[in-house]
């Protein structure tokens, strides 16, 4: 017997996927038209995972919602096929530029992971604005700076991970348009110069690689202690949480 979700009602299996909705929430017809799984990939309902493949061999539109492709040769046309994707993992594909994002036409995209690649720049000209994107992971790439136009491309971004790149300075200007940004990971291999306005005004959670507590105080503050500890954390703790790591 098939048990309906959030209901005590049970159906005979002959009534499942028969074209007639009989469960209160319609789950008896919910997963009846699943997409076919491409060769060398693993699929579970509307989630697909592919490793070590050349996506040029794919044909037809794939309505997958969760897409995970690693160590694969990504073709622009293959990415255009995922018109319903919500969560996209493109980690470890040896990507060397961000124009790959320009081939994603899905308006449903919420999360993109492009970590562990070789991306050096975020080119505005080849990336289409993704107004619903809330999570972007660009960690472990070769980025040297974060351009100001990132706020024009991802206006509703809430979490940004740019850790372990080659960034030496982070200014508050590049997130001035990201009013919804709440968390950012900026852990780097080397110390970076951080604009205090970024923390106090925008971000609620910040991950950094300074193992001391970093507080942004007034330039007029007079420090009398010989130990290099902050004079006060008042202006930091009122509006944000700063998590420090020795990593």
N, C-alpha and C positions, 0 to 999 in steps of 0.2 A: 504494500500500500504506500501511497505517496502522501506525506503529511504536509498540509499547507502551513506556511510561516505564520506565526502569531495567531494560530487558530487551532481548534480541536478537530477541525474537519480533515478527513482523509479521503483520498481518491484512488480508484483503481488505476493501475499504470496505463491502461488503455485510454484513460482520460487525460493523460499528460501529453502535451504537444499534439493535441488533436484539433487545434484551431479555435477551441472554445475556452474562454476564461471561466474557471469554476472556483478557484481559490479567491478569498477576499482581496488579497494583494496581487493577484495575477501571476503568482510564481509558478503555476503549473504550465504556463506558456512563456516563461521568462528566458530560458536558455535553449530555445528550440532551433534557432537558426545560427548556430555557431560557425565562425569562419573556418575554412580548411587551414590546416597547419602546413607551412612551407617545408620543403625538404631540409633536413639537418637542423630543424628548430624544434623546440618543445613548447607546447601550448596547453594552457589550462583555462578553459572558458574564453574570456576575452583578454588573456595575458599571454604574451609570447616572449620567449628567450632564445636568442640565436648567438652562436659563437663560431668563430673561424669560418665565415661564409662570405661569398661575394653576392651582394644583394641585387646584382644586375639580372640574376636568373629569375627574379620575382616578376609576376604579372598579375594584373587585377588589383582592385582596391581592397585593402585589408582593414576591416573595422575594429582593429584591436585597440583596447583602452590603455593597457599597460604594456610598454615595449622596452625590451632590454637587449641591446646588441653590443657585444664586446669582441675585440680582436677580429673585427670584420672589415671588409672593404665596402664602405658606404657610398652609394650612388645617389645623386640628387633626386632622380625619379623615384627611387625606392622610398625615400623619406616622404615624398609628396603623397604617397599612397595612404599613409596613416592619417586619415582625415578625422578620426575620432579619438586620437590619442590624448590621454590626460596626464600620464606619468611616463617620462621618456628617459631611459638610461643609455648614454652613449659613451660610457667610460672605457678607457683603454682601447681606443681604436686608431691611435697614431694620427689623430686629427691635428693639422698644423695651422688652421685658421678658423675663425668663427662663422664664416659664410655658410657653414653647414646649417646653421640656424635659419638661414634665409630660405631653405628648401622645405621647411616645416610649415604647412599650410593649415594645420588644425587650429581652429578657434577655441578648442576645448582644453588646450594645454595648460596645466597647472604647475608641473614640476619638471625641471630638466637637470640632469646630471651629466656634465661633460668633463668630469675630473680625470686626472691621469692621462692627459693628452699632451700636445705640443703647441698649444694655442699661444700666440704672442700678442695679438691685438684683438680688440673688439671693433670690427669695422661697421660703422653705421650704415654705409651705403648698401650693404648686402644683407642686412638683418631687418626683417619686418617687425614692426611693433607688436608685442604680445601683451595686451592689456590685462589678461587674466592670469598671467604667470605670477605665482607667489613664491616659488622656491627655485633658486638657481645655484648650482654647485659648479664652480670653476676652479676648484682646488687642484694642486699638483699639476700646474701648467707652466708656461713661461711668460706670463703677463708681467710687464714692467710698470704699468700704470692702469688706473681705472678711469676711462674718459668720462667727461661730464654728460655726454649724450646718453649714457646708460639709463638715466631717469626718463628720457623720452621714449626709450624702447620698452622698458618694463615698469610702467607707472604704478602697478599694484604689488610690486615685489615686497615680500615680508621677511624672507630669509636669504642672505647672500653669503656664500662661502668662497672666499678668494685666498684661502690659506695656502702656504707653501708654493708661492710663485716667486717672482724676482722683484716684487714691489718694495720700494724704499720709502715712499711717502704717501700718506693718505689724507686727502683734504675733504672737508665737509661739503665742498661745492658739488662733488659728483653725486651726492645723495640729497641735495636740496629739493629735488622734485619727487623724491621717494618718501612721501608722507606716511606710507604704511609700513616702512621698514622697521622691524622690531628686533632682529638679531643678525649679527654679522660675525663671521669667523675670519680674523686677519692674522692668524699665526703665520710667521715667516721664519725662514732659516736664519735671517739676520735681523737685528733691531730696526724698527721703522720709525719715521717721524709721523706722529698722529695729531691731527687737528682736534683740540679739545672741544670745539663746537659740535663736532660730529657726535660725540658721546652724550653730552649734556642735552642736546636738542632733539636728536632723532632716535638713537638706538637704546633699547631696553636691556639687551644682553649682548655683551661684546667679549669675544675670546681673543686674547692676546698672549704673546710669548714673554712678557715681562713677569718675572717671578715675584716682584714687589707689588704692593697695592699702589695703583697709579691714580692720584687725585688731581683734578684740574682746579687750581686755586687762583686767586687774584694775584696779579704781578706785584701788588703792594704788600702782600703778606710777608711778614718778617719772621724768618725761621731762627729760633734760638737754640735748637737742639743740635748737638754735634753728630747725632746719628741721622743718616739719610732716610728718615721716615717722613711721610707727608704731614704738614701742619694741621690740616683738617680735611675731612671727607664730606663735609656738610653738603656742598653743592653737587657732589656726585651721588650720594645716597638718596637725595631727595627725588631724583628723576631717573636713575638708571642703576643697573647692576653690572659691575665690571668683574669678570671672572679671569683670573690670571693663572698662567700655567708655566712651569719650568721647562715644558716640552721642547 
